[in-house]
Amino acid sequence: MAAKSAKRSKRDLISDAPYGEQGRTASEILTPEGVILPFINASFGERVGALLLDWLIMILAPVVVVIIWLILPLEGVFAGGKHKALSSFVMIVGMFFLFFIRSGYFIFFEMGPRAATPGKRVMKLRVISHDGGRLTPAAIFTRNALREVELYLPVTLIFAWSANHSAGSWLAFFWALALLLLPLFNKQHARLGDFLAGTRVVHMPKAALSYDLADLEGDRGLGLSFTPEQLAYGEMELTVLEQVLRERKAPVMRAVAAKIKARINWVDPGNDPPNDENFLRAYYGALRAHLEAKMLLGKRRKDKHDAPV
């Protein structure tokens, strides 16, 4: 009985535990391929923790730049009005840097392949599209532009009007409080920017998984091989496929395997075709090895829409 329990815990470390018992909720995403996939929603505490970590980085970055500026021997360069062009250039670069910290920090990191800021990566979170499609630059810009209305603007008004305790300061306070607590009142723990941009923040607990799916020796024993043209997916699809294999839900694996076979024009070998799980394991191992080999050459494929590498 103990051995059976240990085997079960190894094969499935996510889906067997009810989300409610862990204080979590899950959202089902219908992908463009017509496959329904469950994602663990990021909790309110995780989102606040990620935001605080990002704010800490945003505060420390200018401080580090100022310290470096003070350490460098630049007094002679800018003394007496010399090198006015250089002084103007340095001032412009500094203004752009501060603008990036304020407005471009979240957009820059969420546009990357991991779709997460450093704070989100620490908390094991990432941004996805609510319909399972590609995360577009417009969606990322929208969700982060709304942060100005949700948080920065009301906080600025609170500080501006706090001296005289006017009605405007209280209005701004309740405005910021209501939008800050909005994730507590919906299942997806989404904020206003997520609803308007069509995005969600999900928890991707890779660090909690105790075994590697890419069992190359075991996959070779399956006798399945794929051509480079058949490895037609990218890093995002590889991540989704990994989640499907770890959860091992038969209907989901059946649907995903059927979609992949149709896309790559797969023909089952011989009279003993592999089951859905074995096919997906073999394809996962081949796709992962293919993408990692290309990454060593500096070539990355974010998703299936990118040009083949």
N, C-alpha and C positions, 0 to 999 in steps of 0.2 A: 504493500500500500504506500509506504514512504517513497519507494523508488518510482512508483507511478505518479505520485504527486510531484516529485522533483522533475520528472520528465515533462509533465504538463506545464510547470512554471518556466521551464527553459524554452519551450516551444512558443509560448505566447505570454509576453510580459505586459501587454497593453489591454487587449480587448476583454479578457476574462473577468477583470475586476470592474464591477459596475461603477460608472462615473460618479453616481450620486454618493456612494460610500466614501469616495475620496474628495467630495466637495467639488466635483467637476461636472461640466456638461459637455456634450458632443454635438457637432453640427454635421449633417449629411450634405455633402457637396456633389451635385450632379455635373460630372465632367463633360466637355464637348464630345467625348467618345460615347456618352450615354451610360457611364458607369457611376454608381453611387458610392462615394467613399466617405467614411466617418473621420472627422478631425476633432481633436481635443481642443476646446476653446481655452484661450489664455484666461486665467483668473484675473479678477480686479487687482488683487495684491501683486501679482506678477507684472501687470502692466504699469502699476504705479512704481514698483521697484525698478523696472527697466527705464522709465522716464527719469527717475531720480539719478540713476547712474549716468544717463546721457547728459543730464543737466550738469552733473559734477564734471564730466569731461569738457563740456562747453564752457564752464567757468574756469577750469584749470588751464585750458589751452591758451587763452590770452595771457594768463599769468606767467606761464612758461615763456611765451614770446617776449614779454616785458623783461623778465629776468635775463634772458639771453641778450636782449638789447642793452641792458645795463652792464652786463659783463663784458661785452665786446668793446674794444677801444675805438669808439666812433666819435669822440669829442672833437678831434682834430679835423675830421672829415666835414662836419657840419658847422664848425665854429666860424664866426665872422661872416655868415651869409655865403660861404663858399659852396660850390656844387649845388646850386639851386635846383637844377634839373633832377639831380639824384635825390635831393630832399623831397621834391614833389612826387617823384616816382615811389619812394619808400612810403610816403603818406598815402598815396593811392592804393598801394598793395595792402597797407594796413587796414584801410577802409573796406576793401574787398574781402579781406580775411574776416573782419568783424561781421560783415554782411553774410558771409558763408556760414559762420558759426550760428548766427541768428536764424537764417532762412534756408540755407542749403544743406545743413548738417544731416537732417533726417532724410531729405530727398536723395542726397548722394549715396548714403549707405543702403537705403531701401531699394535703390535702382540696381544695386549689385546682385550677383548671382545668389547670395544668401538671403536677400530681401529682408535684412535686419540690421539695425544699428548695433554698435558694440554693447549697449545696455540690453537690447533684446537678445543678443547672442549669449550673454552671460546668463540670462534668465531662460534660455532655450526657447525663445519665441521667434516667429517669423510672420511676415505679412503674405497673405494669399488673396486671390480673387474669390469673391463670394460664390461665383458660378463655376469655379474650377478651371477657368480659362487663363490666358496669359495675363500676368500682372503688367498693365500698361503704364507708360510714363505719365499719362494724363490722370490715371487713378492715384498714383503716388503723389503727384503734385496737388491734386484736389484734397486728399486726406491730410496733407501737411499744411496746405494753405488755410484750411479750416481751423487749424490750431491757433492761428492768430485771433479768430473770432471766439473760439471756445475758451481760450486761456490767457493769451498775452494781452489782448485788448482789455478785458475786464480787470485783470490784475493791474495794468497801468492806470486805469480809471480809479481803482481802489486807492492806490498810492497818491494819485493826484487830488482826490477829494477827501482823503482820510483826515486831513488837518482840521477841517471844519465840520466833520461828521454830517455832511449833507445827505439829502435823500438819494442823490446820485451815487454816492459811495456805497450805500446799502443796496441799491438796485444792482450795481456792478458785482457786489459780493454775492448776492443770491443768484445772479446770472452765472457767475463762475462756478458756484457750488452746485447748481442744478446740472450744468453740463459736465462737471467733473464726476458727479455721482451717476450720470446716465448709464454707464456700463453695469451698474448694480441692478438695473431694472429691465434688462433684456437677457435672453438666454445666451447670446453670443458674446456677452460682455463687450459689445462694440460701442464706440463713442460716435458722436455726430459725424465726424469726418469719415469714419468707416461706412456709415449708412449712405452718405452722399456720394462717396467714391466707389462704392461696391466692393469694399475690401473687408477682410477679417484678420484678426491676429490669433494665431493658433500656437499651441504648445507642442514642440517637437522634442520629446525626451530621449534623444539619442544616447546620452550618457548613462541612462538607466538600463540599457540593453546589454546583456552579458555575453553575447556571442556574435560572431561575424557571419553574415549570410553568404558571403562569397567563399564557399567551401570549394575551392578549385579542384581538389582531388576528387571529392564526391561528385561534382558536376561533370567531370570528365567521364565518370562511370555511367552517366546517363546516356552517353553516345550521341549527344545533340551538338551540332555546330551551326554557326551562322556566318553568313558573308558580311563584309563591311557595309554593303548596301542595306542589309536587313537590320543592322543596328542603327535604326533611324530615329532614335530618341536622344534627349539631352539630359542634363543634370536634374531638372525638375521632375521629369518623368521617372528617372531612376529613384529619386527620393520617394515618390508616390508608390512605385513598385515595391520598394523595400518595406513600406508600411503595410501594403497588402500582404506580403509574404509573412510578416511578423504577426499579423492578426489572424491569418489563416482561416478566413471566413469563406466557406466553399462557394456560395453564390457570387461573391465578389471576385474570387480567383477565377471562376468559370467565365464571368463576363470580361474580365481584363484579358485573360488568355485568348478569348475569341476575338477581341478587338485587335490585339497585337498580331495574331495569326492573319487576320484579314488585311492588316496594313502592310505586312511584310511578305504577303503571298506565300505563307508557309504551307508545306505539304508534309503531313505526318509520314515518317519513314516506316516502311515495312508493315507487317500485320499486327504489331504491338505498339500502338501509339502511346506516348507518355501521358500520364494524367496531367491535370491542369497545374498542380503544384510543382511537379518535376519540370514541366515546360517553363514555368515562370522562373524557377530557380536557375535553370540552365541559361535562360535569356538574361536574367539579372546578372549572373556572373560574367557572361560574355560582354554585355553592355558596359558593365563597370570596368572591366579590364580594358575595353576599347577606349572609353573616355579617359581613364587614367593614363593610358599610353600617350594619347594626344596631349594631355595636360603637361606631360614631361617635355613636350615640344613647344609649349606655350600656346597651345590651341585649346579653346574651351567652347563647348556648345551648351548654351543656357537651357534651351528646350528644343522641341522638335521643329519649331518655326525657324530657328537659326539655320544658317547654311551648314551643310554637312562638313565635318572635319576629317 
